[in-house]
């Protein structure tokens, strides 16, 4: 009987041991996730532009701030509305985490959203922030073409009348 009791005890202790290991691993994983989450909460990048909408050829003033580390390098990528990469720069943030970059919307830009992505390694974590700005190309539809045509016609008519008047006056004074 003692042998049977010992073997049951041995099986129970193995189950308890495995349960304790499993609980320990789950606890470690949860603690690690909490530490990872807390560490990431202290690290961020903010992006601000001087306007939300730009015309082709306009200069965009991008300002940003990195929290969680002094003076990190910030990688910045700008993509046009078709997803084409138009600019890659690495800028150095100052001791307060502030950085800035100026770039031009290409004169060949089509209307759409330009994506700005900033990434930095802060205390071993890669932190990324994105922002979109709108490029708006003025479009000349049929109405604007008509107005433009009428304006040109009126200018020509005015010049013709003015010229005719000048000729008439010079003839009268002779």
Buried (B, 14 or more C-beta within 10 A) or exposed (E): EEEEEEEEEEEEEEEEEEEEEEEEEEEEEEEEEEEEEEBBEEBBBEBEBEEEEBBBEBEBEBBBBBBBBEBBEBBBBBBBBEEEEBBEEEBEBEEEBEBEBEBBBBEEBEBBEBBBBBBBBBEEBEBEBEBBBBBBEEEEEEEEEEEEEEEEEEEEEEEEEEEEEEEEEEEEEE
